């Protein structure tokens, strides 16, 4: 038993995308829900969130294997629930980014953005992960645990 997460993002990651989950039979079991794949303008990536090859930047497209992983150490950053670790790149830009040193890419919650004028509100950028609302993260983890401990994600 397993699952397949599908996450679709616009090319301009200043805008939200969606995330949904299918079980092994191909039935939709979760979503679609809003998701944000925007990275940060961290000095370590040249203050450019769009260069997905670098750490802390936008989530790259491609396929990766996933597992449900432990809760993060900061509810502000990761939310109060377990995370999903995109722990093994399989193909596409995700594989290129991994070969370039990107790691620890996850799906997690976290505190919402504070400004309603932001295009990604109420979600907020991460250091290269996919962010969901805390309530959607809780529901996602429940669905994934019901459908196996591991699966895969396709990011479009």
Secondary structure, 3 states (H helix, E strand, C coil): CCEEEEEECCCCCCCCEEEEEEECCCCEEEEEEEEECCCCCCHHHCCCCCCCCCCCCCCCCEEEEEEEEEECCCHHHHCCCEEEEEEEEEEHHHHHHHHCCCCCCEEECCCCCCCCCCCCCCCCCCCCCEECCHHHHHHHHHHHHHCCCEEEEEEC
